């Protein structure tokens, strides 16, 4: 009887979940060759084919689907156990994985991370700066600091503060749109993760495609482009107001106001490290 190599199975599951070798490699932080080698080893060990490669990526073969479904159940059970064990950790020491966006890291979080470090010197924060939403159920991170109107139903958190948005431009861009209105000017748009948000929806409705001269996947990049005079920019006010080169323009953006939340999984909420971090940032950013 052949035994399943659980380490290789991790690679198989990632390809099954992400649909491509490249996406799995990025998630696992290895190269494509490593992922392919692990999949081939897994298939050779079980003497069966796991994937069909089609136009839409790697798809599980019918024979493999039941096995992978069972493996996912085992994986979810392991994640549940890990969260529950971590949730009962009472020591204010060890690693804490925190994810946030580059926008908040650049403009808001630095001083508060420093004061948290002074208060809890034995907690080591692993900071994951990404505009992608990491899976807290699978412990991609323990805590997320991110904008949202309401966290997912299976997560818990605190609203730290409001995040307002405004339209910004350099004096040269303002002069160019004078008389014609801002929506007739050239704009910096969004791609990828920012496009699939209420911000992206507002932008698509307000700005015609022909007026977009550049697209970015980060508000930090949008601000840099706006400061260079490339076009008008929709930015969080705390980021746009901090720029000496940009002026905020009167625009109908009140509906975009959202919340900055600190979020975790309920299983982790009682962990001493997680609780200390949530309390510190709630106090630092104004929530009682």
Secondary structure per residue as TSV (DSSP state, phi and psi in degrees):
chain	resnum	aa	ss	phi	psi
A	1	X	-	360.0	131.6
A	2	X	-	-81.7	138.4
A	3	X	-	-99.4	142.6
A	4	X	-	-75.7	130.4
A	5	X	-	-84.1	105.8
A	6	X	H	-67.3	-29.2
A	7	X	H	-68.3	-43.1
A	8	X	H	-65.6	-35.0
A	9	X	H	-60.9	-31.5
A	10	X	H	-58.9	-38.7
A	11	X	H	-70.6	-40.1
A	12	X	H	-62.4	-44.9
A	13	X	H	-62.4	-38.6
A	14	X	H	-66.3	-40.5
A	15	X	H	-66.0	-40.9
A	16	X	H	-62.7	-38.4
A	17	X	H	-76.4	-36.5
A	18	X	H	-95.2	-23.1
A	19	X	S	87.0	-0.9
A	20	X	S	-154.4	156.4
A	21	X	H	-66.3	-43.1
A	22	X	H	-62.1	-44.9
A	23	X	H	-65.6	-40.1
A	24	X	H	-64.2	-41.2
A	25	X	H	-62.2	-41.9
A	26	X	H	-63.1	-42.8
A	27	X	H	-65.8	-39.3
A	28	X	H	-86.0	-8.0
A	29	X	T	60.7	44.8
A	30	X	S	-133.1	175.4
A	31	X	-	-89.3	168.1
A	32	X	H	-61.5	-36.7
A	33	X	H	-60.7	-39.9
A	34	X	H	-62.8	-43.6
A	35	X	H	-63.6	-45.6
A	36	X	H	-61.6	-42.2
A	37	X	H	-63.0	-42.9
A	38	X	H	-65.5	-38.8
A	39	X	H	-65.8	-43.9
A	40	X	H	-62.2	-40.1
A	41	X	H	-63.0	-41.8
A	42	X	H	-63.3	-44.3
A	43	X	H	-66.3	-41.8
A	44	X	H	-65.5	-38.2
A	45	X	H	-65.0	-37.6
A	46	X	H	-95.9	-5.3
A	47	X	T	55.3	48.6
A	48	X	S	-151.8	157.6
A	49	X	-	-93.9	132.9
A	50	X	-	-96.9	-39.7
A	51	X	E	-124.0	147.3
A	52	X	E	-106.0	137.6
A	53	X	E	-99.5	116.9
A	54	X	E	-119.8	-171.2
A	55	X	T	-66.6	-23.1
A	56	X	T	-101.1	14.0
A	57	X	E	111.5	-157.9
A	58	X	E	-89.9	125.7
A	59	X	E	-121.3	137.3
A	60	X	E	-63.0	139.4
A	61	X	-	-71.4	156.0
A	62	X	H	-54.7	-37.2
A	63	X	H	-66.7	-30.9
A	64	X	H	-87.7	-18.1
A	65	X	H	-60.2	-45.0
A	66	X	H	-64.9	-40.0
A	67	X	H	-64.3	-42.4
A	68	X	H	-69.1	-37.1
A	69	X	H	-59.5	-43.3
A	70	X	H	-65.7	-38.7
A	71	X	H	-65.4	-36.9
A	72	X	H	-64.1	-37.1
A	73	X	H	-64.2	-41.2
A	74	X	H	-63.6	-43.8
A	75	X	H	-60.6	-45.4
A	76	X	H	-63.5	-36.9
A	77	X	H	-62.5	-41.9
A	78	X	H	-64.9	-41.9
A	79	X	H	-62.6	-41.4
A	80	X	H	-60.2	-43.8
A	81	X	H	-62.8	-43.6
A	82	X	H	-62.1	-43.6
A	83	X	H	-64.6	-43.0
A	84	X	H	-66.5	-38.9
A	85	X	H	-65.5	-46.4
A	86	X	H	-63.7	-32.6
A	87	X	H	-67.1	-17.3
A	88	X	T	-101.3	7.9
A	89	X	-	-70.9	124.8
A	90	X	-	-103.8	-5.0
A	91	X	-	-88.3	138.7
A	92	X	S	-89.2	59.5
A	93	X	-	-157.3	162.8
A	94	X	E	103.2	-172.6
A	95	X	E	-87.2	147.7
A	96	X	E	-139.2	116.0
A	97	X	E	-90.8	118.3
A	98	X	E	-122.2	131.2
A	99	X	E	-114.3	141.8
A	100	X	E	-153.9	175.6
A	101	X	-	-91.7	162.6
A	102	X	H	-64.4	-31.1
A	103	X	H	-60.6	-49.5
A	104	X	H	-73.6	-33.4
A	105	X	I	-64.2	-42.4
A	106	X	I	-67.9	-40.0
A	107	X	I	-105.9	-23.0
A	108	X	I	-125.6	-45.4
A	109	X	I	-86.7	-24.1
A	110	X	H	-49.0	-57.0
A	111	X	H	-61.0	-34.8
A	112	X	H	-74.7	-32.0
A	113	X	H	-66.4	-36.8
A	114	X	H	-65.5	-43.1
A	115	X	H	-70.2	-32.6
A	116	X	H	-64.4	-40.3
A	117	X	H	-62.4	-39.6
A	118	X	H	-67.0	-37.9
A	119	X	H	-74.3	-35.9
A	120	X	-	-130.2	75.2
A	121	X	T	-66.6	-16.1
A	122	X	T	-97.3	0.1
A	123	X	E	-95.5	121.8
A	124	X	E	-99.9	113.9
A	125	X	E	-85.8	122.6
A	126	X	E	-94.9	106.7
A	127	X	E	-93.4	120.9
A	128	X	E	-108.6	101.3
A	129	X	E	-93.0	110.4
A	130	X	-	-156.1	148.6
A	131	X	S	-89.1	-2.0
A	132	X	S	-83.9	151.3
A	133	X	-	-88.7	112.2
A	134	X	-	-80.4	155.1
A	135	X	-	-88.1	106.4
A	136	X	T	-74.0	-24.4
A	137	X	T	-67.1	-34.5
A	138	X	T	-93.6	10.2
A	139	X	T	59.2	35.3
A	140	X	S	-60.2	-29.5
A	141	X	-	-152.2	158.7
A	142	X	S	-87.7	-34.5
A	143	X	E	-137.9	143.0
A	144	X	E	-121.8	135.2
A	145	X	E	-112.7	107.4
A	146	X	E	-154.9	158.6
A	147	X	E	-80.2	136.9
A	148	X	E	-166.3	155.3
A	149	X	S	-81.2	-29.7
A	150	X	S	-160.2	129.4
A	151	X	-	-62.4	160.0
A	152	X	-	-56.9	150.3
A	153	X	T	-60.1	-28.8
A	154	X	T	-87.6	4.2
A	155	X	E	-116.8	164.3
A	156	X	E	-126.6	155.4
A	157	X	E	-175.0	-177.5
A	158	X	E	-128.9	139.2
A	159	X	E	-80.6	118.5
A	160	X	E	-84.4	-42.4
A	161	X	E	-169.0	171.7
A	162	X	E	-84.1	148.7
A	163	X	E	-119.9	112.2
A	164	X	-	-98.5	158.3
A	165	X	E	-124.2	152.9
A	166	X	E	-149.5	168.0
A	167	X	E	-100.3	134.5
A	168	X	E	-131.0	153.5
A	169	X	E	-162.0	163.0
A	170	X	-	-78.4	163.2
A	171	X	H	-57.0	-35.3
A	172	X	H	-66.0	-42.0
A	173	X	H	-67.8	-39.6
A	174	X	H	-59.6	-42.1
A	175	X	H	-64.2	-35.4
A	176	X	H	-69.7	-29.6
A	177	X	H	-97.9	-1.8
A	178	X	T	-60.2	128.1
A	179	X	T	94.8	-34.7
A	180	X	T	-95.6	-10.4
A	181	X	-	87.7	149.2
A	182	X	G	-65.6	-29.7
A	183	X	G	-78.9	-2.3
A	184	X	G	-95.6	-6.0
A	185	X	S	-85.7	-179.9
A	186	X	-	-90.2	143.1
A	187	X	E	-126.5	156.6
A	188	X	E	-100.8	120.6
A	189	X	E	-103.0	-163.1
A	190	X	E	-128.2	154.3
A	191	X	-	-135.2	169.3
A	192	X	G	55.3	-125.4
A	193	X	G	-63.5	-33.3
A	194	X	G	-74.5	-26.2
A	195	X	T	-67.5	-34.1
A	196	X	T	-92.1	46.7
A	197	X	S	-136.0	168.7
A	198	X	H	-56.9	-30.1
A	199	X	H	-63.5	-47.4
A	200	X	H	-63.0	-37.9
A	201	X	H	-65.2	-43.3
A	202	X	H	-60.2	-44.6
A	203	X	H	-63.1	-44.6
A	204	X	H	-61.1	-37.3
A	205	X	H	-75.8	-31.6
A	206	X	H	-92.3	-31.3
A	207	X	S	-115.5	127.5
A	208	X	-	-75.0	145.1
A	209	X	G	-57.4	-34.3
A	210	X	G	-68.3	-16.3
A	211	X	G	-93.4	-0.9
A	212	X	E	-87.6	124.4
A	213	X	E	-109.2	-12.3
A	214	X	E	-160.9	145.9
A	215	X	E	-125.3	143.1
A	216	X	E	-133.0	157.9
A	217	X	S	-107.0	16.1
A	218	X	-	-151.1	136.2
A	219	X	H	-65.3	-30.5
A	220	X	H	-62.0	-44.6
A	221	X	H	-65.5	-37.6
A	222	X	H	-60.8	-43.2
A	223	X	H	-65.2	-42.7
A	224	X	H	-59.7	-43.0
A	225	X	H	-65.4	-39.8
A	226	X	H	-65.2	-41.0
A	227	X	H	-64.1	-27.0
A	228	X	T	-79.7	-3.2
A	229	X	T	82.6	21.7
A	230	X	S	-74.4	-35.5
A	231	X	-	178.4	-176.2
A	232	X	B	-72.9	151.7
A	233	X	E	-138.2	138.0
A	234	X	E	-94.4	119.5
A	235	X	E	-137.1	153.7
A	236	X	E	-59.8	138.4
A	237	X	H	-62.4	-35.4
A	238	X	H	-64.7	-24.6
A	239	X	H	-87.4	-44.3
A	240	X	H	-69.7	-41.5
A	241	X	T	-65.4	-24.5
A	242	X	T	-77.1	-9.4
A	243	X	-	-89.5	125.9
A	244	X	T	-76.5	-10.9
A	245	X	T	-98.1	-8.7
A	246	X	-	-115.9	149.1
A	247	X	E	-118.2	136.5
A	248	X	E	-79.1	136.4
A	249	X	E	-108.9	143.6
A	250	X	-	-64.9	120.9
A	251	X	-	-153.4	153.8
A	252	X	S	-78.3	79.1
A	253	X	-	-118.7	4.8
A	254	X	G	-58.5	-34.3
A	255	X	G	-64.8	-15.7
A	256	X	G	-85.2	-8.6
A	257	X	-	-55.6	129.8
A	258	X	E	-133.4	-171.8
A	259	X	E	-113.0	150.1
A	260	X	E	-98.0	121.6
A	261	X	E	-117.3	149.3
A	262	X	E	-107.6	122.6
A	263	X	E	-127.9	145.1
A	264	X	E	-147.8	178.2
A	265	X	E	-88.1	142.7
A	266	X	G	-54.2	-33.5
A	267	X	G	-64.7	-24.8
A	268	X	G	-98.4	-9.7
A	269	X	T	-60.6	-28.5
A	270	X	T	-89.2	-5.7
A	271	X	-	-59.5	136.5
A	272	X	H	-60.0	-41.1
A	273	X	H	-65.3	-46.9
A	274	X	H	-63.9	-45.9
A	275	X	H	-60.5	-42.6
A	276	X	H	-62.6	-40.8
A	277	X	H	-67.4	-46.2
A	278	X	H	-61.8	-44.2
A	279	X	H	-63.7	-42.4
A	280	X	H	-61.9	-46.5
A	281	X	H	-75.7	-28.8
A	282	X	H	-64.5	-43.2
A	283	X	H	-69.1	-41.7
A	284	X	H	-65.5	-34.0
A	285	X	T	-105.8	15.4
A	286	X	T	100.2	6.7
A	287	X	-	-98.2	129.4
A	288	X	-	-71.3	360.0
